[in-house]
């Protein structure tokens, strides 16, 4: 069975989508790094190695950050759907 | 870029910003890996408040920007009127000067040799 052919325009759009996804993941990672650095690394550099406490803190910080990210995604999606329904009601 | 894609990108950027903001404001201790009840509630309120803030901000911005644009248009029209008025006055002055010059300039009598028969 032959695979369905994707048009050049669709391929370009797909590539743009993939690039955007990578860009957004990179943005998320950078923001998370900044946030967890602020929360876990005190600005007194008594040693260059990461302490046990700092490692544990980073682990928890990343877990919480991604948990919050997921929760916010669900919340924003739900809110935007509510807004759409409201718009439909108002227009009809 | 396609407008739908542009909107999607804006949405994701906003999503990342809200995550960063609400994490910074709601997570005060990292003594455990899971979100505490108060943190969960704080995040929920934070997102909702941010969305409401965004809506309100947009409404106020549109109102203020509309007023500013109207004022700007009025000023532009006023400036155009002034420029037109100035141009008319300059034209009048030029015509006056031209008329005065014409009156003051003596007309040379034709030289006999130049008359053609």
Backbone of each chain as ProteinMPNN parsed JSONL, in Angstrom:
{"seq_chain_A": "XXXXXXXXXXXXXXXXXXXXXXXXXXXXXXXXXXXXXXXXXXXXXXXXXXXXXXXXXXXXXXXXXXXXXXXXXXXXXXXXXXXXXXXXXXXX", "coords_chain_A": {"N_chain_A": [[0.848, -1.204, 0.0], [0.644, 2.145, -0.948], [2.224, 5.042, 0.429], [0.544, 8.028, 1.492], [0.941, 10.95, -0.463], [2.541, 13.937, 0.508], [1.933, 17.331, 0.05], [4.129, 19.973, -1.136], [3.719, 22.415, 0.125], [2.399, 21.634, 2.46], [4.408, 20.117, 3.589], [6.304, 22.069, 4.123], [4.913, 23.568, 6.004], [4.663, 21.693, 8.016], [7.317, 21.345, 8.693], [7.877, 23.886, 9.69], [6.225, 23.844, 11.924], [7.46, 21.826, 13.418], [9.953, 22.99, 13.874], [9.149, 25.162, 15.391], [8.138, 23.873, 17.624], [10.464, 22.758, 18.684], [11.825, 25.103, 19.265], [10.134, 26.193, 21.225], [10.321, 24.255, 23.212], [12.953, 24.541, 23.846], [12.902, 27.122, 24.844], [11.291, 26.712, 27.092], [12.998, 25.037, 28.537], [15.174, 26.776, 29.01], [13.97, 28.753, 30.597], [13.195, 27.202, 32.784], [15.681, 26.368, 33.706], [16.774, 28.826, 34.544], [14.904, 29.505, 36.569], [15.174, 27.351, 38.395], [17.829, 27.574, 39.041], [17.837, 29.962, 40.42], [16.262, 29.199, 42.61], [17.658, 27.061, 43.779], [20.471, 27.371, 43.865], [22.507, 29.003, 45.966], [23.78, 32.389, 46.129], [26.378, 32.329, 47.148], [29.427, 31.227, 46.557], [30.954, 28.849, 47.845], [32.144, 26.52, 47.139], [33.068, 24.735, 44.095], [31.83, 22.417, 43.244], [28.627, 20.727, 42.971], [26.528, 20.551, 45.762], [25.091, 17.927, 47.86], [22.562, 18.624, 48.795], [21.888, 20.633, 46.969], [21.724, 19.178, 44.605], [19.544, 17.494, 45.154], [17.612, 19.437, 45.456], [17.522, 20.521, 42.849], [16.534, 18.314, 41.463], [13.949, 18.063, 42.584], [12.962, 20.56, 41.943], [12.899, 20.618, 39.104], [11.056, 18.561, 38.683], [8.764, 19.667, 39.885], [8.464, 21.985, 38.369], [7.909, 21.021, 35.778], [5.59, 19.664, 36.325], [3.898, 21.756, 37.051], [3.925, 23.087, 34.61], [2.546, 21.284, 32.976], [0.041, 21.227, 34.264], [-0.755, 23.903, 33.959], [-0.934, 24.03, 31.197], [-3.167, 22.379, 30.719], [-5.094, 23.862, 32.07], [-5.072, 26.334, 30.668], [-5.89, 25.452, 28.15], [-8.465, 24.532, 28.749], [-9.618, 26.951, 29.531], [-9.439, 28.461, 27.162], [-11.116, 26.996, 25.543], [-13.526, 27.393, 26.862], [-13.815, 30.123, 26.408], [-14.132, 30.098, 23.624], [-16.584, 28.75, 23.387], [-18.221, 30.599, 24.633], [-18.001, 32.72, 22.856], [-19.238, 31.576, 20.64], [-21.844, 31.288, 21.622], [-22.508, 33.959, 21.972], [-22.397, 34.902, 19.349], [-24.394, 33.44, 18.078]], "CA_chain_A": [[0.0, 0.0, 0.0], [1.49, 3.333, -1.093], [2.051, 6.092, 1.436], [-0.057, 9.23, 0.899], [1.915, 11.992, -0.795], [2.31, 15.228, 1.17], [2.298, 18.43, -0.851], [5.293, 20.776, -0.722], [3.233, 23.439, 1.066], [2.148, 20.945, 3.733], [5.718, 19.73, 4.125], [6.91, 23.301, 4.65], [4.156, 23.911, 7.219], [5.022, 20.67, 8.999], [8.684, 21.659, 9.13], [7.757, 25.085, 10.527], [5.627, 23.396, 13.185], [8.491, 21.081, 14.149], [10.955, 23.976, 14.31], [8.535, 25.952, 16.456], [8.053, 23.0, 18.801], [11.829, 22.686, 19.235], [12.1, 26.443, 19.815], [9.352, 26.355, 22.453], [10.902, 23.348, 24.213], [14.215, 25.18, 24.225], [12.507, 28.268, 25.676], [10.851, 26.123, 28.364], [14.201, 24.552, 29.232], [15.947, 27.937, 29.474], [13.236, 29.383, 31.706], [13.266, 26.271, 33.912], [17.064, 26.443, 34.202], [16.893, 30.081, 35.301], [14.072, 29.436, 37.776], [15.744, 26.392, 39.35], [19.121, 28.115, 39.501], [17.483, 30.954, 41.446], [15.71, 28.527, 43.794], [18.517, 26.03, 44.385], [21.9, 27.697, 43.995], [22.688, 30.273, 46.685], [24.831, 33.186, 45.474], [27.68, 32.285, 47.848], [30.102, 30.08, 45.952], [32.013, 28.359, 48.738], [32.845, 25.459, 46.394], [32.637, 24.662, 42.695], [31.005, 21.218, 43.039], [27.252, 20.784, 43.478], [26.332, 19.827, 47.018], [24.011, 16.926, 47.862], [21.31, 19.377, 48.955], [21.61, 21.332, 45.709], [21.309, 18.155, 43.631], [18.182, 17.088, 45.528], [16.772, 20.604, 45.167], [17.366, 20.592, 41.386], [15.651, 17.203, 41.092], [12.58, 18.426, 42.983], [12.589, 21.776, 41.218], [12.551, 20.232, 37.725], [9.811, 17.783, 38.765], [7.658, 20.6, 40.172], [8.317, 22.917, 37.243], [7.237, 20.317, 34.679], [4.236, 19.376, 36.813], [3.169, 23.026, 36.919], [3.801, 23.337, 33.166], [1.472, 20.416, 32.477], [-1.227, 21.702, 34.851], [-1.092, 25.186, 33.33], [-1.354, 23.698, 29.831], [-4.554, 21.892, 30.793], [-5.927, 24.987, 32.513], [-5.181, 27.295, 29.561], [-6.706, 24.817, 27.107], [-9.854, 24.557, 29.23], [-10.078, 28.349, 29.504], [-9.618, 28.903, 25.77], [-12.318, 26.314, 25.048], [-14.651, 28.121, 27.468], [-13.924, 31.39, 25.673], [-14.678, 29.782, 22.297], [-18.01, 28.447, 23.568], [-18.863, 31.873, 24.96], [-18.05, 33.467, 21.59], [-20.261, 30.926, 19.81], [-23.147, 31.642, 22.202], [-22.746, 35.383, 21.713], [-22.613, 35.114, 17.908], [-25.653, 32.803, 17.635]], "C_chain_A": [[0.882, 1.251, 0.0], [1.176, 4.363, -0.014], [1.439, 7.332, 0.785], [0.998, 10.316, 0.689], [1.543, 13.299, -0.088], [2.787, 16.33, 0.236], [3.458, 19.238, -0.27], [4.896, 21.813, 0.324], [3.006, 22.836, 2.451], [3.451, 20.538, 4.408], [6.395, 20.927, 4.791], [6.248, 23.693, 5.968], [4.527, 22.968, 8.365], [6.405, 20.958, 9.578], [8.681, 22.879, 10.056], [7.226, 24.726, 11.909], [6.668, 22.696, 14.058], [9.555, 22.03, 14.705], [10.432, 24.789, 15.486], [8.467, 25.15, 17.755], [9.417, 22.913, 19.493], [12.182, 24.002, 19.929], [11.395, 26.64, 21.158], [9.884, 25.462, 23.578], [12.208, 23.937, 24.751], [13.946, 26.36, 25.161], [12.089, 27.788, 27.065], [12.065, 25.704, 29.19], [15.016, 25.716, 29.808], [15.29, 28.614, 30.673], [13.322, 28.521, 32.966], [14.656, 26.316, 34.549], [17.257, 27.692, 35.059], [16.157, 30.006, 36.632], [14.704, 28.519, 38.822], [17.115, 26.839, 39.862], [18.866, 29.124, 40.622], [17.052, 30.278, 42.742], [16.745, 27.668, 44.526], [19.978, 26.407, 44.612], [22.062, 29.035, 44.712], [23.857, 31.063, 46.09], [26.143, 33.292, 46.266], [28.394, 31.034, 47.357], [31.28, 29.626, 46.812], [32.795, 27.211, 48.093], [32.283, 25.36, 44.98], [31.735, 23.462, 42.414], [29.584, 21.439, 43.569], [27.16, 19.973, 44.762], [25.18, 18.843, 46.896], [22.651, 17.632, 47.923], [20.902, 20.072, 47.666], [21.111, 20.358, 44.643], [19.859, 17.724, 43.879], [17.204, 18.203, 45.165], [16.491, 20.704, 43.667], [16.383, 19.523, 40.915], [14.191, 17.554, 41.383], [12.065, 19.621, 42.178], [12.124, 21.448, 39.798], [11.216, 19.485, 37.715], [8.615, 18.712, 38.967], [7.389, 21.519, 38.985], [7.529, 22.259, 36.113], [5.801, 19.953, 35.046], [3.353, 20.615, 36.642], [2.914, 23.334, 35.442], [2.631, 22.546, 32.579], [0.107, 20.902, 32.969], [-1.696, 22.989, 34.177], [-1.57, 24.967, 31.898], [-2.805, 23.269, 29.788], [-5.509, 23.037, 31.123], [-6.151, 25.983, 31.367], [-6.05, 26.744, 28.435], [-8.181, 24.872, 27.491], [-10.425, 25.97, 29.142], [-10.327, 28.835, 28.081], [-10.847, 28.243, 25.147], [-13.584, 26.984, 25.589], [-14.908, 29.426, 26.714], [-14.554, 31.179, 24.299], [-16.18, 29.529, 22.373], [-18.803, 29.72, 23.829], [-19.044, 32.718, 23.7], [-19.156, 32.916, 20.688], [-21.662, 31.308, 20.286], [-23.512, 33.085, 21.873], [-23.072, 35.644, 20.241], [-23.935, 34.523, 17.422], [-26.88, 33.478, 18.245]], "O_chain_A": [[1.76, 1.396, 0.85], [0.029, 4.533, 0.397], [1.775, 7.657, -0.353], [1.836, 10.564, 1.557], [0.383, 13.711, -0.087], [3.894, 16.274, -0.3], [3.729, 19.189, 0.93], [5.629, 22.062, 1.28], [3.362, 23.426, 3.471], [3.584, 20.603, 5.63], [6.976, 20.815, 5.871], [6.916, 24.096, 6.92], [4.683, 23.383, 9.514], [6.633, 20.833, 10.781], [9.382, 22.909, 11.068], [7.704, 25.229, 12.926], [6.754, 22.933, 15.263], [9.997, 21.894, 15.846], [11.154, 25.071, 16.442], [8.708, 25.679, 18.84], [9.513, 22.985, 20.719], [12.752, 24.018, 21.02], [11.972, 27.177, 22.104], [9.898, 25.857, 24.744], [12.516, 23.842, 25.939], [14.663, 26.57, 26.139], [12.474, 28.369, 28.079], [12.144, 25.982, 30.387], [15.487, 25.654, 30.943], [15.958, 28.996, 31.633], [13.499, 29.034, 34.071], [14.791, 26.303, 35.773], [17.824, 27.632, 36.15], [16.688, 30.38, 37.678], [14.764, 28.869, 40.001], [17.504, 26.515, 40.984], [19.57, 29.146, 41.631], [17.42, 30.713, 43.834], [16.71, 27.561, 45.752], [20.646, 25.82, 45.464], [21.787, 30.086, 44.132], [24.819, 30.47, 45.602], [26.918, 34.229, 46.074], [28.011, 29.916, 47.701], [32.434, 29.967, 46.551], [33.947, 26.956, 48.444], [31.181, 25.83, 44.698], [30.962, 23.48, 41.457], [29.365, 22.23, 44.487], [27.654, 18.848, 44.837], [24.39, 18.91, 45.955], [21.72, 17.281, 47.198], [19.725, 20.1, 47.309], [20.197, 20.669, 43.879], [19.061, 17.605, 42.95], [16.119, 17.953, 44.64], [15.354, 20.944, 43.261], [15.515, 19.784, 40.082], [13.314, 17.366, 40.54], [10.898, 19.679, 41.791], [11.088, 21.936, 39.346], [10.358, 19.731, 36.867], [7.586, 18.567, 38.308], [6.239, 21.794, 38.642], [6.603, 22.852, 35.56], [4.913, 19.936, 34.194], [2.224, 20.535, 36.158], [1.83, 23.783, 35.07], [1.837, 23.067, 31.796], [-0.854, 20.98, 32.203], [-2.876, 23.147, 33.865], [-2.496, 25.635, 31.437], [-3.579, 23.722, 28.945], [-6.583, 23.162, 30.535], [-7.277, 26.42, 31.126], [-6.845, 27.471, 27.839], [-9.036, 25.213, 26.673], [-11.57, 26.163, 28.732], [-11.304, 29.536, 27.82], [-11.536, 28.849, 24.326], [-14.579, 27.125, 24.878], [-16.049, 29.784, 26.424], [-15.394, 31.964, 23.859], [-16.95, 30.018, 21.547], [-19.908, 29.898, 23.317], [-20.084, 33.344, 23.496], [-19.903, 33.666, 20.061], [-22.547, 31.609, 19.485], [-24.656, 33.396, 21.542], [-23.907, 36.489, 19.919], [-24.534, 35.031, 16.474], [-28.009, 33.067, 17.976]]}, "seq_chain_B": "XXXXXXXXXXXXXXXXXXXXXXXXXXXXXXXXXXXXXXXXXXXXXXXXXXXXXXXXXXXXXXXXXXXXXXXXXXXXXXXXXXXXXXXXXXXXXXXXXXXXXXXXXXXXXXXXXXXXX", "coords_chain_B": {"N_chain_B": [[5.033, 34.179, 7.855], [2.38, 31.893, 8.495], [-0.804, 32.955, 9.732], [-2.197, 31.416, 11.627], [-0.194, 29.814, 12.623], [1.428, 31.736, 13.703], [-0.227, 32.67, 15.76], [-0.306, 30.361, 17.297], [2.342, 30.164, 18.073], [2.58, 32.482, 19.612], [0.812, 31.789, 21.63], [2.127, 29.585, 22.812], [4.46, 30.821, 23.703], [3.428, 32.571, 25.579], [2.367, 30.692, 27.312], [4.718, 29.459, 28.283], [5.802, 31.667, 29.608], [3.874, 32.173, 31.581], [4.06, 29.818, 33.043], [6.656, 30.064, 34.092], [6.357, 32.415, 35.61], [4.266, 31.742, 37.457], [5.394, 29.543, 38.715], [7.621, 30.706, 39.963], [6.309, 32.38, 41.751], [4.633, 30.743, 43.268], [5.906, 28.425, 44.223], [7.432, 27.918, 47.078], [8.953, 26.345, 48.755], [11.222, 23.582, 48.438], [10.986, 21.055, 49.586], [9.786, 18.742, 48.989], [8.948, 16.488, 46.238], [6.527, 16.474, 44.907], [3.705, 18.621, 44.09], [2.432, 20.698, 46.622], [-0.736, 21.048, 48.373], [-1.456, 23.772, 48.818], [0.23, 24.974, 47.013], [-0.676, 24.017, 44.575], [-3.233, 25.15, 44.502], [-2.489, 27.815, 44.52], [-1.144, 28.015, 42.043], [-3.267, 27.509, 40.296], [-4.924, 29.724, 40.815], [-3.15, 31.706, 40.1], [-2.786, 31.349, 37.313], [-5.411, 31.794, 36.381], [-5.791, 34.41, 37.254], [-3.806, 35.681, 35.792], [-4.766, 35.328, 33.196], [-7.155, 36.786, 33.333], [-6.067, 39.274, 33.878], [-4.666, 39.695, 31.512], [-6.799, 39.875, 29.673], [-8.1, 42.16, 30.633], [-6.087, 44.03, 30.403], [-5.77, 44.104, 27.635], [-8.254, 45.159, 26.884], [-8.21, 47.734, 28.079], [-5.947, 48.746, 26.814], [-6.775, 48.775, 24.108], [-8.871, 50.65, 24.266], [-7.492, 52.995, 25.143], [-5.55, 53.236, 23.141], [-7.169, 53.66, 20.921], [-8.228, 56.176, 21.504], [-5.854, 57.667, 21.474], [-5.088, 57.308, 18.8], [-7.212, 58.601, 17.501], [-6.812, 61.219, 18.371], [-4.332, 61.67, 17.249], [-4.968, 61.561, 14.539], [-6.621, 63.801, 14.343], [-4.743, 65.805, 14.919], [-3.03, 65.481, 12.732], [-4.748, 66.145, 10.631], [-5.27, 68.788, 11.307], [-2.701, 69.875, 11.079], [-2.343, 69.485, 8.351], [-4.32, 71.174, 7.366], [-3.312, 73.635, 8.275], [-0.912, 73.742, 6.843], [-1.894, 73.854, 4.251], [-3.249, 76.287, 4.329], [-1.102, 77.992, 4.783], [0.28, 77.612, 2.432], [-1.52, 78.688, 0.612], [-1.48, 81.363, 1.42], [1.175, 81.997, 0.881], [1.133, 81.731, -1.867], [-0.611, 83.795, -2.539], [0.951, 85.968, -1.716], [3.048, 85.708, -3.515], [1.725, 86.21, -5.922], [0.923, 88.847, -5.477], [3.424, 90.096, -5.336], [4.311, 89.56, -7.906], [2.452, 91.024, -9.383], [2.992, 93.613, -8.488], [5.596, 93.916, -9.421], [5.131, 93.812, -12.134], [3.701, 96.187, -12.539], [5.567, 98.099, -11.762], [7.671, 97.742, -13.57], [8.991, 99.335, -16.343], [7.587, 99.55, -19.615], [9.318, 98.701, -22.471], [9.698, 100.75, -25.336], [9.031, 99.697, -28.688], [11.775, 99.095, -30.873], [12.457, 100.794, -33.891], [13.788, 99.52, -36.003], [13.344, 96.866, -35.541], [10.8, 96.253, -36.201], [8.687, 94.34, -38.139], [7.655, 94.279, -41.474]], "CA_chain_B": [[4.491, 33.043, 8.614], [0.933, 31.734, 8.494], [-1.365, 33.612, 10.928], [-2.521, 30.379, 12.624], [1.085, 29.404, 13.205], [1.837, 32.902, 14.494], [-1.061, 32.62, 16.97], [0.127, 29.203, 18.074], [3.64, 30.516, 18.655], [2.287, 33.45, 20.676], [0.179, 31.044, 22.724], [3.155, 28.791, 23.494], [5.366, 31.75, 24.4], [2.662, 33.016, 26.753], [2.287, 29.499, 28.163], [6.018, 29.338, 28.957], [5.957, 32.816, 30.516], [2.97, 31.959, 32.721], [4.655, 28.737, 33.848], [7.792, 30.637, 34.823], [5.834, 33.381, 36.58], [3.513, 31.074, 38.53], [6.341, 28.707, 39.463], [8.409, 31.604, 40.825], [5.481, 32.979, 42.803], [3.88, 29.777, 44.079], [6.737, 27.381, 44.839], [8.306, 28.589, 48.046], [9.946, 25.409, 49.314], [11.437, 22.38, 47.624], [11.224, 19.96, 50.528], [9.211, 17.518, 48.409], [8.961, 16.451, 44.77], [5.173, 16.739, 44.396], [3.122, 19.919, 44.447], [1.591, 20.698, 47.824], [-2.107, 21.531, 48.151], [-1.489, 25.237, 48.726], [0.938, 25.341, 45.773], [-1.614, 23.686, 43.491], [-4.27, 26.185, 44.541], [-1.825, 29.065, 44.142], [-0.903, 27.957, 40.589], [-4.58, 27.63, 39.655], [-5.336, 31.132, 40.937], [-2.158, 32.499, 39.364], [-3.104, 31.243, 35.876], [-6.696, 32.467, 36.144], [-5.583, 35.854, 37.435], [-3.007, 36.155, 34.655], [-5.661, 35.371, 32.035], [-8.055, 37.94, 33.544], [-5.205, 40.457, 33.741], [-4.4, 39.836, 30.08], [-8.036, 40.352, 29.035], [-8.329, 43.534, 31.079], [-4.998, 44.814, 29.815], [-6.094, 44.263, 26.214], [-9.416, 46.049, 26.805], [-7.746, 49.088, 28.398], [-5.015, 49.133, 25.746], [-7.567, 49.093, 22.907], [-9.559, 51.924, 24.538], [-6.52, 54.097, 25.188], [-4.922, 53.357, 21.82], [-8.178, 54.25, 20.031], [-8.244, 57.614, 21.825], [-4.586, 58.231, 20.992], [-5.154, 57.325, 17.334], [-8.159, 59.653, 17.104], [-6.128, 62.492, 18.636], [-3.26, 61.758, 16.249], [-5.617, 61.877, 13.26], [-7.039, 65.209, 14.441], [-3.527, 66.626, 14.809], [-2.557, 65.398, 11.346], [-5.681, 66.931, 9.813], [-5.031, 70.191, 11.669], [-1.42, 70.245, 10.454], [-2.57, 69.541, 6.899], [-5.078, 72.42, 7.138], [-2.382, 74.756, 8.466], [0.035, 73.73, 5.722], [-2.654, 74.304, 3.078], [-3.483, 77.719, 4.552], [0.198, 78.642, 4.599], [0.588, 77.535, 1.001], [-2.402, 79.664, -0.04], [-0.976, 82.704, 1.737], [2.43, 82.175, 0.128], [0.727, 81.896, -3.27], [-1.15, 85.163, -2.609], [2.106, 86.874, -1.628], [3.782, 85.604, -4.782], [0.919, 86.895, -6.935], [1.022, 90.287, -5.177], [4.771, 90.528, -5.748], [4.36, 89.507, -9.376], [1.643, 92.15, -9.869], [3.742, 94.836, -8.18], [6.742, 93.942, -10.337], [4.592, 94.118, -13.471], [3.322, 97.612, -12.538], [6.767, 98.93, -11.64], [8.599, 97.556, -14.686], [8.582, 100.147, -17.507], [7.497, 98.795, -20.873], [10.264, 99.254, -23.455], [9.069, 101.003, -26.64], [9.67, 98.877, -29.721], [12.784, 99.768, -31.706], [11.937, 100.855, -35.263], [14.45, 98.545, -36.88], [12.894, 95.495, -35.246], [9.431, 96.036, -36.673], [8.635, 93.63, -39.426], [6.61, 94.793, -42.373]], "C_chain_B": [[2.965, 33.076, 8.588], [0.357, 32.284, 9.804], [-1.723, 32.603, 12.024], [-1.269, 29.943, 13.379], [1.612, 30.494, 14.135], [1.086, 32.916, 15.835], [-0.616, 31.503, 17.899], [1.439, 29.511, 18.788], [3.45, 31.496, 19.818], [1.708, 32.748, 21.899], [1.231, 30.271, 23.52], [4.129, 29.669, 24.276], [4.709, 32.231, 25.689], [2.603, 31.894, 27.789], [3.586, 29.334, 28.96], [6.232, 30.458, 29.974], [5.118, 32.628, 31.774], [3.535, 30.878, 33.637], [5.773, 29.291, 34.72], [7.31, 31.554, 35.945], [5.175, 32.673, 37.761], [4.399, 30.138, 39.355], [7.101, 29.583, 40.459], [7.593, 32.12, 42.005], [4.842, 31.966, 43.743], [4.727, 28.708, 44.765], [7.712, 28.058, 45.793], [9.277, 27.639, 48.743], [10.027, 24.162, 48.456], [11.786, 21.2, 48.532], [10.607, 18.653, 50.046], [9.121, 17.646, 46.895], [7.6, 16.826, 44.181], [4.684, 18.107, 44.84], [2.255, 19.774, 45.692], [0.225, 21.273, 47.492], [-2.172, 23.031, 47.959], [-0.804, 25.717, 47.446], [0.02, 25.139, 44.564], [-2.68, 24.773, 43.365], [-3.705, 27.521, 44.062], [-1.611, 29.123, 42.629], [-2.211, 28.173, 39.835], [-5.051, 29.087, 39.661], [-4.44, 32.041, 40.105], [-2.486, 32.524, 37.868], [-4.379, 32.015, 35.557], [-6.527, 33.979, 36.231], [-4.799, 36.428, 36.258], [-3.883, 36.303, 33.411], [-6.598, 36.576, 32.134], [-7.286, 39.248, 33.345], [-4.959, 40.757, 32.263], [-5.602, 40.412, 29.339], [-8.267, 41.827, 29.353], [-7.328, 44.488, 30.434], [-5.318, 45.125, 28.348], [-7.229, 45.267, 26.029], [-8.981, 47.505, 27.015], [-6.847, 49.61, 27.278], [-5.773, 49.57, 24.494], [-8.262, 50.443, 23.081], [-8.6, 53.105, 24.435], [-5.913, 54.336, 23.81], [-5.875, 53.994, 20.812], [-8.229, 55.764, 20.228], [-7.004, 58.304, 21.267], [-4.603, 58.353, 19.469], [-6.066, 58.437, 16.824], [-7.508, 61.03, 17.246], [-5.051, 62.744, 17.573], [-3.825, 62.162, 14.887], [-6.04, 63.344, 13.223], [-5.846, 66.135, 14.238], [-3.015, 66.657, 13.376], [-3.429, 66.239, 10.416], [-5.467, 68.425, 10.037], [-3.752, 70.7, 11.005], [-1.56, 70.392, 8.942], [-3.309, 70.827, 6.532], [-4.16, 73.635, 7.218], [-1.426, 74.883, 7.286], [-0.627, 74.268, 4.454], [-2.87, 75.816, 3.131], [-2.209, 78.511, 4.26], [0.555, 78.712, 3.118], [-0.23, 78.574, 0.23], [-1.874, 81.082, 0.161], [0.305, 83.01, 0.968], [2.131, 82.451, -1.349], [0.206, 83.316, -3.497], [-0.013, 86.174, -2.639], [2.865, 86.908, -2.95], [3.054, 86.375, -5.886], [0.989, 88.411, -6.76], [2.344, 90.837, -5.681], [4.876, 90.591, -7.269], [3.609, 90.695, -9.975], [2.391, 93.464, -9.676], [4.908, 94.998, -9.142], [6.276, 94.342, -11.73], [4.246, 95.596, -13.587], [4.566, 98.488, -12.568], [7.704, 98.826, -12.836], [8.138, 98.388, -15.881], [8.59, 99.308, -18.778], [8.419, 99.473, -21.88], [9.528, 99.524, -24.776], [9.776, 100.191, -27.721], [10.639, 99.696, -30.567], [12.329, 99.654, -33.154], [12.516, 99.781, -36.163], [13.932, 97.132, -36.702], [11.505, 95.203, -35.776], [9.449, 95.347, -38.024], [7.47, 94.152, -40.238], [5.795, 93.652, -42.937]], "O_chain_B": [[2.346, 34.138, 8.649], [0.954, 32.105, 10.865], [-1.572, 32.895, 13.21], [-1.285, 29.735, 14.592], [2.162, 30.216, 15.201], [1.675, 33.14, 16.892], [-0.556, 31.67, 19.118], [1.622, 29.164, 19.955], [4.075, 31.357, 20.869], [2.054, 33.057, 23.039], [1.228, 30.297, 24.751], [4.567, 29.31, 25.369], [5.341, 32.291, 26.744], [2.768, 32.126, 28.986], [3.552, 29.097, 30.168], [6.771, 30.233, 31.058], [5.578, 32.885, 32.887], [3.493, 31.008, 34.861], [5.834, 29.029, 35.921], [7.788, 31.48, 37.077], [5.482, 32.961, 38.918], [4.178, 29.964, 40.554], [7.212, 29.25, 41.639], [8.108, 32.279, 43.111], [4.541, 32.291, 44.891], [4.312, 28.145, 45.778], [8.685, 28.685, 45.373], [10.305, 28.072, 49.262], [9.051, 23.741, 47.836], [12.737, 20.458, 48.286], [10.863, 17.59, 50.611], [9.205, 18.741, 46.338], [7.521, 17.416, 43.104], [5.169, 18.678, 45.817], [1.451, 18.848, 45.801], [0.047, 21.911, 46.454], [-2.852, 23.52, 47.057], [-1.196, 26.729, 46.864], [-0.046, 25.975, 43.663], [-2.983, 25.248, 42.27], [-4.346, 28.254, 43.309], [-1.864, 30.152, 42.002], [-2.261, 28.922, 38.86], [-5.512, 29.61, 38.646], [-4.897, 33.006, 39.492], [-2.467, 33.58, 37.236], [-4.432, 32.787, 34.599], [-7.043, 34.728, 35.402], [-5.092, 37.526, 35.784], [-3.761, 37.275, 32.667], [-6.81, 37.294, 31.156], [-7.781, 40.194, 32.732], [-5.032, 41.905, 31.822], [-5.467, 41.302, 28.499], [-8.584, 42.629, 28.475], [-7.671, 45.583, 29.989], [-5.157, 46.255, 27.888], [-7.181, 46.117, 25.14], [-9.336, 48.39, 26.236], [-6.966, 50.759, 26.851], [-5.46, 50.599, 23.895], [-8.253, 51.277, 22.176], [-8.864, 54.082, 23.733], [-5.777, 55.475, 23.364], [-5.453, 54.771, 19.955], [-8.269, 56.531, 19.267], [-7.087, 59.377, 20.669], [-4.185, 59.37, 18.914], [-5.749, 59.124, 15.853], [-7.632, 61.887, 16.371], [-4.883, 63.858, 17.075], [-3.249, 62.987, 14.177], [-5.851, 64.038, 12.223], [-5.918, 67.113, 13.493], [-2.62, 67.704, 12.864], [-2.932, 66.945, 9.538], [-5.48, 69.22, 9.097], [-3.717, 71.796, 10.447], [-0.982, 71.291, 8.332], [-2.99, 71.485, 5.542], [-4.205, 74.533, 6.377], [-1.163, 75.981, 6.795], [-0.026, 75.024, 3.69], [-2.702, 76.524, 2.138], [-2.232, 79.545, 3.592], [1.057, 79.721, 2.622], [0.275, 79.245, -0.671], [-1.821, 81.887, -0.768], [0.501, 84.119, 0.471], [2.778, 83.28, -1.989], [0.525, 83.958, -4.498], [0.003, 87.099, -3.451], [3.266, 87.965, -3.437], [3.67, 87.092, -6.675], [1.096, 89.162, -7.729], [2.404, 91.872, -6.344], [5.44, 91.524, -7.84], [4.062, 91.299, -10.947], [2.427, 94.314, -10.566], [5.173, 96.1, -9.623], [6.942, 95.113, -12.42], [4.477, 96.199, -14.635], [4.625, 99.482, -13.291], [8.469, 99.758, -13.087], [7.033, 98.189, -16.386], [9.471, 98.475, -18.991], [8.313, 100.676, -22.116], [8.822, 98.653, -25.284], [10.994, 100.018, -27.668], [10.359, 100.839, -30.927], [11.883, 98.599, -33.604], [11.809, 99.203, -36.989], [14.06, 96.297, -37.598], [11.072, 94.051, -35.802], [10.166, 95.759, -38.936], [6.403, 94.431, -39.691], [4.869, 93.88, -43.715]]}, "name": "protein", "num_of_chains": 2, "seq": "XXXXXXXXXXXXXXXXXXXXXXXXXXXXXXXXXXXXXXXXXXXXXXXXXXXXXXXXXXXXXXXXXXXXXXXXXXXXXXXXXXXXXXXXXXXXXXXXXXXXXXXXXXXXXXXXXXXXXXXXXXXXXXXXXXXXXXXXXXXXXXXXXXXXXXXXXXXXXXXXXXXXXXXXXXXXXXXXXXXXXXXXXXXXXXXXXXXXXXXXXXXXXXXXX"}
